[in-house]
Amino acid sequence: MKTFDCSSDHTRSFPAFDTQIRFINLPYVDPPSLQKSKVSREKLVTDHRGSYKPHVKEAIIKNVLSNTNSAPLAGLVFDMFYFLGLMLYLPGQEDEVGREFLAFDSDYIIPGYANPIPSRILPLFLFNEYGGYDTFVKHGRRFKETKGIIIDTYTELKAHATKCLLNDLEDNNLHHVYTVGPLIDVKGESVKLCFGDDSERDEIMKWLDDQPDSSVVFLCFGGLGSFDEEQVKEIALELEQCAHKFLWSLRKPPPKDKFEGPSDYKGDLQEELPNGFLEKTNKTGLQQLIAFQMVKDLGLVVELRLDYRNTSGEVVLGDEIARAVKCVMDTDNEVRKKVKEESEKSRLAVMNGGYSYAAFGQLIEDILGNMP
């Protein structure tokens, strides 16, 4: 039997810290084919994850419940990346309307969002009639059945959203919402976990340390963010022409017919980038392919396009990128000032006496209180 080595690529690079965390490998389940299927990718992903339930149950029984050397089971934490306010809104929307969203619908008033949301900027799965919408309605219902939700944010940053979320969940008798974020490492130790190669880490950190304060443009689109070759070259051309130092997290898009996410580029990037780009920017830029793993602080951004769809074939042109870069690097820009203010608030939130510090303490207390 093949095994799904969930720790092989990431956890093997962890230094030998003194920790009680155990990684348990589950049997491998073949993913479904994406070829010639009308079923949405979101439903396929959810169904595939659901196929691991028997293996998870068996692992818990074998390694925890039947293991006399194991600590008692206090609870299960399931890690998911979703638009939480939107997910909690969907069950009520479904009960009232009974259908997926439509492109010509009027703006939506969704609790947790301070302004009405145009349908053109909503996630595409909400418009999908082949399982995408129904899948997330079910996720929303399941969220409301939990004993609590842990959120990587802090109350001061998203006061309106947090208040709406607390009100909604309290109405549904959800016990607790733990705003424990942002998950930042104030001691600077977690950067060691992001790289298996110390020399690679040291090169990046030294390069950043050598730059003047607030002088580097950091382009990162998250672990799931990737672009096709045409868009990559458009971004590269603008970075080449701008006068700012930059650090770019570049990820390879998944094959269209494969059940995969974005991945790291292997080897030479010349084919993806404009001719001579690496040579021309070797003193002003650094291509760090896994820099997205270094992102710990919660930041604010300058808008390019809210309605951009990388599945539609459209390309954000260089002049739009140039305007955004110029805006974010302007020392008098309000967004830049706001980011600096929130950065300090985020650090205070996770320190002793901060709201997130207290919320995390409450989480630990509730977990211990739930032990048999």
ZAKOLSE-547251 format. One record per residue (C-alpha): residue number from 1; x negated, y negated, z. Coordinates in Angstrom, 2 decimals. Layout:
residues N
SITE   fise         u         v         w
SITE    NUM         X         Y         Z
...
END
This chain:
residues 372
SITE   fise         u         v         w
SITE      1      0.00      0.00      0.00
SITE      2     -1.24     -3.44     -0.85
SITE      3     -1.36     -5.94      1.96
SITE      4     -0.70     -9.63      1.90
SITE      5     -3.81    -11.02      3.55
SITE      6     -2.28    -14.24      4.82
SITE      7     -5.50    -15.25      6.54
SITE      8     -8.09    -14.36      3.93
SITE      9     -8.44    -17.65      2.07
SITE     10     -7.78    -20.11      4.87
SITE     11     -8.48    -18.57      8.26
SITE     12    -11.73    -16.90      7.29
SITE     13    -13.21    -20.37      6.95
SITE     14    -12.32    -21.22     10.55
SITE     15    -15.29    -21.50     12.89
SITE     16    -15.39    -18.99     15.70
SITE     17    -13.33    -21.02     18.16
SITE     18    -12.28    -19.57     21.49
SITE     19     -8.57    -19.11     20.81
SITE     20     -5.75    -16.72     21.67
SITE     21     -4.17    -17.08     18.23
SITE     22     -3.81    -13.81     16.32
SITE     23     -3.17    -13.49     12.59
SITE     24     -1.12    -10.46     11.58
SITE     25     -1.18     -9.39      7.93
SITE     26      2.12     -8.27      6.42
SITE     27      2.68     -5.79      3.59
SITE     28      2.67     -7.42      0.16
SITE     29      5.99     -7.92     -1.61
SITE     30      5.84     -8.44     -5.36
SITE     31      7.26    -11.84     -6.37
SITE     32     10.08    -12.01     -8.93
SITE     33      9.45    -12.91    -12.54
SITE     34     10.26    -16.44    -13.68
SITE     35     10.57    -15.48    -17.33
SITE     36     14.01    -15.69    -18.93
SITE     37     15.74    -16.33    -15.63
SITE     38     18.43    -18.92    -15.11
SITE     39     18.20    -18.50    -11.35
SITE     40     16.55    -21.53     -9.78
SITE     41     13.00    -21.39     -8.55
SITE     42     14.19    -22.48     -5.08
SITE     43     16.54    -19.49     -4.78
SITE     44     13.87    -17.10     -6.05
SITE     45     11.40    -18.44     -3.49
SITE     46     13.95    -18.16     -0.67
SITE     47     14.95    -14.63     -1.65
SITE     48     11.30    -13.63     -1.87
SITE     49     10.60    -15.03      1.60
SITE     50     13.70    -13.23      2.87
SITE     51     12.32     -9.91      1.61
SITE     52      9.64    -10.18      4.31
SITE     53     12.17    -10.05      7.15
SITE     54     11.89     -6.27      7.75
SITE     55      8.09     -6.56      7.83
SITE     56      8.21     -9.47     10.27
SITE     57     10.60     -7.55     12.52
SITE     58      8.39     -4.48     12.46
SITE     59      5.29     -6.56     13.23
SITE     60      6.98     -8.19     16.24
SITE     61      8.15     -4.84     17.62
SITE     62      4.77     -3.18     17.10
SITE     63      2.46     -5.99     18.17
SITE     64      4.53     -7.72     20.86
SITE     65      7.61     -5.93     22.18
SITE     66      6.06     -2.46     22.29
SITE     67      2.57     -3.63     23.19
SITE     68      1.99     -3.57     26.93
SITE     69     -1.12     -5.73     26.51
SITE     70      0.79     -8.48     24.74
SITE     71      2.28    -11.57     26.32
SITE     72      6.10    -11.58     26.37
SITE     73      7.92    -13.05     23.39
SITE     74      9.12    -16.58     24.17
SITE     75     10.44    -17.53     20.75
SITE     76      9.81    -17.72     17.02
SITE     77      8.66    -20.84     15.17
SITE     78      9.35    -20.89     11.45
SITE     79      7.33    -23.40      9.46
SITE     80      9.23    -25.02      6.59
SITE     81      8.67    -28.13      4.50
SITE     82     11.98    -29.76      3.68
SITE     83     13.79    -33.09      3.68
SITE     84     15.26    -32.55      7.13
SITE     85     17.82    -35.37      7.16
SITE     86     19.01    -34.35      3.70
SITE     87     19.22    -30.65      4.65
SITE     88     21.42    -31.42      7.64
SITE     89     23.67    -33.57      5.45
SITE     90     24.27    -30.88      2.82
SITE     91     26.63    -28.54      4.73
SITE     92     29.08    -31.38      5.36
SITE     93     28.74    -32.54      1.75
SITE     94     29.51    -29.01      0.55
SITE     95     32.50    -28.64      2.85
SITE     96     33.91    -31.94      1.59
SITE     97     33.11    -31.82     -2.15
SITE     98     32.47    -28.13     -2.82
SITE     99     29.97    -28.53     -5.66
SITE    100     26.40    -29.44     -6.47
SITE    101     25.40    -33.08     -7.04
SITE    102     25.99    -34.71    -10.42
SITE    103     23.60    -37.06    -12.20
SITE    104     26.26    -39.75    -12.67
SITE    105     27.37    -39.74     -9.04
SITE    106     27.26    -43.05     -7.21
SITE    107     24.68    -43.81     -4.54
SITE    108     24.74    -41.52     -1.53
SITE    109     24.94    -42.65      2.10
SITE    110     22.89    -40.03      3.93
SITE    111     22.30    -40.23      7.70
SITE    112     18.65    -40.77      8.44
SITE    113     18.09    -43.02      5.43
SITE    114     18.45    -46.73      6.03
SITE    115     19.50    -47.53      2.44
SITE    116     21.88    -45.92     -0.06
SITE    117     20.10    -43.36     -2.23
SITE    118     20.57    -43.41     -6.03
SITE    119     21.26    -39.96     -7.46
SITE    120     18.41    -40.42     -9.96
SITE    121     15.76    -40.12     -7.22
SITE    122     17.21    -37.09     -5.42
SITE    123     15.40    -33.72     -5.64
SITE    124     16.29    -31.76     -8.73
SITE    125     17.46    -28.69     -6.79
SITE    126     20.54    -30.67     -5.67
SITE    127     21.78    -30.69     -9.27
SITE    128     21.02    -27.02     -9.93
SITE    129     24.06    -24.79    -10.44
SITE    130     22.02    -21.58    -10.59
SITE    131     21.33    -21.20     -6.89
SITE    132     19.17    -24.20     -6.08
SITE    133     21.87    -26.31     -4.45
SITE    134     23.55    -23.37     -2.67
SITE    135     20.20    -22.25     -1.29
SITE    136     19.56    -25.54      0.45
SITE    137     23.10    -25.78      1.76
SITE    138     22.43    -22.46      3.49
SITE    139     19.13    -23.79      4.84
SITE    140     20.99    -26.76      6.28
SITE    141     23.46    -24.52      8.05
SITE    142     20.67    -22.37      9.46
SITE    143     18.82    -25.43     10.76
SITE    144     21.82    -26.25     12.90
SITE    145     21.81    -22.77     14.43
SITE    146     18.32    -23.12     15.91
SITE    147     17.54    -23.90     19.53
SITE    148     15.31    -26.78     18.53
SITE    149     13.38    -28.43     15.73
SITE    150      9.75    -29.56     15.88
SITE    151      9.01    -32.58     13.68
SITE    152      5.63    -33.94     12.62
SITE    153      6.44    -37.60     13.19
SITE    154      6.72    -40.08     16.02
SITE    155      9.78    -42.00     17.10
SITE    156      8.34    -45.48     16.61
SITE    157      7.64    -44.88     12.91
SITE    158     11.08    -43.57     11.94
SITE    159     13.30    -44.99     14.65
SITE    160     16.44    -45.09     12.46
SITE    161     15.94    -41.59     11.06
SITE    162     15.13    -40.11     14.47
SITE    163     18.18    -41.70     16.08
SITE    164     20.48    -40.39     13.32
SITE    165     18.89    -36.97     13.55
SITE    166     19.29    -36.77     17.31
SITE    167     22.92    -37.87     17.09
SITE    168     23.70    -35.33     14.37
SITE    169     22.04    -32.42     16.13
SITE    170     23.50    -33.28     19.53
SITE    171     26.95    -33.26     17.93
SITE    172     26.20    -29.69     16.84
SITE    173     24.95    -28.67     20.30
SITE    174     21.33    -28.27     19.20
SITE    175     19.31    -28.31     22.39
SITE    176     16.25    -30.32     21.50
SITE    177     14.42    -32.24     18.80
SITE    178     10.69    -32.51     19.46
SITE    179      8.99    -35.40     17.66
SITE    180      5.40    -34.33     18.40
SITE    181      3.58    -36.04     15.54
SITE    182      1.63    -37.21     13.86
SITE    183     -0.57    -34.14     14.05
SITE    184     -3.88    -35.96     14.14
SITE    185     -7.19    -35.05     15.69
SITE    186     -8.39    -38.07     17.64
SITE    187    -11.66    -36.29     18.47
SITE    188    -12.50    -35.56     14.85
SITE    189    -12.97    -31.81     15.30
SITE    190    -10.33    -30.53     12.87
SITE    191    -12.31    -31.58      9.80
SITE    192    -14.46    -28.53     10.46
SITE    193    -11.46    -26.32      9.71
SITE    194    -10.98    -27.74      6.22
SITE    195    -14.20    -26.51      4.70
SITE    196    -15.92    -23.17      4.57
SITE    197    -19.07    -24.89      3.39
SITE    198    -20.68    -27.29      5.86
SITE    199    -22.73    -28.95      3.14
SITE    200    -19.59    -29.80      1.18
SITE    201    -17.98    -31.34      4.24
SITE    202    -21.13    -33.24      5.16
SITE    203    -21.45    -34.63      1.62
SITE    204    -17.91    -36.03      1.67
SITE    205    -18.10    -37.46      5.17
SITE    206    -21.49    -39.05      4.53
SITE    207    -20.23    -40.61      1.29
SITE    208    -17.23    -42.07      3.11
SITE    209    -19.38    -43.31      5.99
SITE    210    -21.63    -45.12      3.53
SITE    211    -18.73    -47.16      2.08
SITE    212    -17.56    -50.49      3.56
SITE    213    -14.46    -50.35      5.75
SITE    214    -11.13    -50.20      3.87
SITE    215    -12.87    -50.12      0.47
SITE    216    -11.98    -46.62     -0.82
SITE    217     -8.83    -45.72     -2.78
SITE    218     -7.64    -42.27     -1.68
SITE    219     -5.45    -40.44     -4.19
SITE    220     -3.73    -37.42     -2.72
SITE    221     -0.40    -35.93     -3.81
SITE    222     -0.14    -33.24     -1.15
SITE    223     -0.74    -29.52     -1.28
SITE    224      2.10    -29.07     -3.78
SITE    225      1.23    -32.06     -5.93
SITE    226     -0.26    -31.45     -9.37
SITE    227     -0.10    -32.95    -12.87
SITE    228     -0.53    -31.80    -16.42
SITE    229     -3.62    -32.69    -18.44
SITE    230     -2.16    -35.82    -20.03
SITE    231     -1.21    -37.38    -16.68
SITE    232     -4.55    -36.43    -15.12
SITE    233     -6.41    -38.20    -17.92
SITE    234     -4.23    -41.30    -17.57
SITE    235     -5.08    -41.52    -13.87
SITE    236     -8.76    -40.88    -14.58
SITE    237     -8.99    -43.63    -17.21
SITE    238     -7.60    -46.20    -14.80
SITE    239     -9.91    -45.09    -11.99
SITE    240    -12.84    -45.40    -14.37
SITE    241    -11.88    -48.96    -15.27
SITE    242    -11.05    -50.22    -11.78
SITE    243    -13.78    -51.70     -9.61
SITE    244    -12.90    -49.72     -6.48
SITE    245    -14.57    -46.68     -4.96
SITE    246    -12.22    -43.72     -4.87
SITE    247    -11.70    -40.26     -3.43
SITE    248     -9.38    -38.12     -5.53
SITE    249     -7.69    -34.89     -4.47
SITE    250     -7.02    -33.06     -7.74
SITE    251     -5.04    -29.82     -7.89
SITE    252     -4.37    -27.45    -10.78
SITE    253     -0.70    -26.97    -11.74
SITE    254      0.66    -23.41    -11.54
SITE    255      1.33    -21.38    -14.70
SITE    256      4.89    -22.05    -15.84
SITE    257      5.76    -18.36    -15.97
SITE    258      4.12    -17.37    -12.68
SITE    259      5.50    -17.37     -9.15
SITE    260      2.69    -19.50     -7.79
SITE    261      1.96    -22.92     -6.35
SITE    262     -0.78    -25.40     -7.33
SITE    263     -4.33    -24.18     -6.83
SITE    264     -7.86    -25.52     -6.63
SITE    265     -9.81    -26.02     -9.83
SITE    266    -12.64    -23.56    -10.24
SITE    267    -15.86    -24.63    -11.89
SITE    268    -16.16    -27.47    -14.39
SITE    269    -13.51    -30.18    -14.55
SITE    270    -14.70    -31.67    -17.82
SITE    271    -11.88    -30.11    -19.84
SITE    272     -9.23    -31.76    -17.69
SITE    273    -10.84    -35.19    -17.49
SITE    274    -11.73    -37.75    -20.19
SITE    275    -15.12    -37.31    -21.85
SITE    276    -17.90    -38.69    -19.70
SITE    277    -15.64    -39.48    -16.75
SITE    278    -17.72    -37.68    -14.12
SITE    279    -20.94    -39.29    -15.31
SITE    280    -19.46    -42.78    -15.47
SITE    281    -17.93    -42.58    -11.99
SITE    282    -20.66    -40.66    -10.15
SITE    283    -21.51    -43.74     -8.05
SITE    284    -17.99    -45.01     -7.48
SITE    285    -15.91    -41.86     -7.15
SITE    286    -15.85    -38.45     -5.52
SITE    287    -13.69    -35.53     -6.77
SITE    288    -12.81    -33.57     -3.69
SITE    289    -10.60    -30.71     -4.78
SITE    290     -9.31    -29.76     -1.35
SITE    291     -9.23    -33.19      0.21
SITE    292     -5.50    -32.79      0.79
SITE    293     -6.38    -30.51      3.70
SITE    294     -8.10    -33.44      5.41
SITE    295     -4.97    -35.53      5.56
SITE    296     -3.89    -35.70      9.20
SITE    297     -2.76    -39.27      9.77
SITE    298      0.72    -40.30      8.71
SITE    299      0.39    -43.19      6.26
SITE    300      2.47    -45.63      4.24
SITE    301      2.17    -45.97      0.48
SITE    302      2.62    -48.36     -2.43
SITE    303      5.41    -47.24     -4.74
SITE    304      4.69    -46.19     -8.31
SITE    305      7.96    -44.58     -9.34
SITE    306     10.62    -43.17     -7.07
SITE    307     12.34    -41.34     -9.92
SITE    308      9.23    -39.72    -11.46
SITE    309      9.78    -36.09    -12.48
SITE    310      6.65    -34.15    -13.38
SITE    311      8.87    -31.51    -15.01
SITE    312     10.28    -33.96    -17.56
SITE    313      7.10    -34.52    -19.54
SITE    314      6.99    -38.25    -18.81
SITE    315      3.66    -39.91    -18.05
SITE    316      2.98    -42.80    -15.68
SITE    317      0.78    -45.11    -17.74
SITE    318     -2.48    -46.71    -16.70
SITE    319     -1.10    -50.23    -16.28
SITE    320      1.41    -48.97    -13.68
SITE    321     -1.36    -47.15    -11.84
SITE    322     -3.55    -50.27    -12.03
SITE    323     -0.85    -52.43    -10.45
SITE    324     -0.45    -49.96     -7.58
SITE    325     -4.20    -49.73     -6.95
SITE    326     -4.56    -53.51     -7.03
SITE    327     -1.65    -53.89     -4.64
SITE    328     -2.87    -51.39     -2.06
SITE    329     -6.44    -52.76     -2.11
SITE    330     -5.34    -56.37     -1.69
SITE    331     -6.46    -57.32      1.83
SITE    332     -3.43    -59.59      2.24
SITE    333     -0.95    -56.95      1.16
SITE    334      1.80    -56.31      3.72
SITE    335      1.78    -52.55      3.12
SITE    336     -1.93    -52.45      3.92
SITE    337     -1.34    -54.38      7.15
SITE    338      1.57    -52.13      8.04
SITE    339     -0.53    -49.01      7.56
SITE    340     -3.16    -50.37      9.94
SITE    341     -0.52    -51.18     12.55
SITE    342      1.14    -47.78     12.28
SITE    343     -2.23    -46.04     12.43
SITE    344     -2.83    -47.50     15.87
SITE    345      0.72    -46.71     16.99
SITE    346      0.34    -43.12     15.84
SITE    347     -2.75    -42.67     17.96
SITE    348     -1.04    -44.13     21.02
SITE    349      1.96    -41.82     20.47
SITE    350     -0.12    -38.65     20.87
SITE    351     -2.20    -39.88     23.79
SITE    352     -1.29    -39.45     27.44
SITE    353      1.73    -41.65     28.11
SITE    354      2.89    -41.67     24.48
SITE    355      6.31    -40.44     23.38
SITE    356      4.92    -37.62     21.22
SITE    357      2.63    -36.53     24.04
SITE    358      5.65    -36.26     26.30
SITE    359      7.70    -34.47     23.64
SITE    360      4.96    -31.89     23.18
SITE    361      4.83    -31.36     26.94
SITE    362      8.60    -30.82     26.94
SITE    363      8.24    -28.30     24.12
SITE    364      5.66    -26.28     26.08
SITE    365      7.84    -26.45     29.19
SITE    366     10.89    -25.21     27.27
SITE    367      8.91    -22.37     25.68
SITE    368      7.63    -21.22     29.05
SITE    369     11.13    -21.49     30.48
SITE    370     12.42    -19.23     27.71
SITE    371     10.05    -16.37     28.58
SITE    372     11.67    -13.27     30.06
END
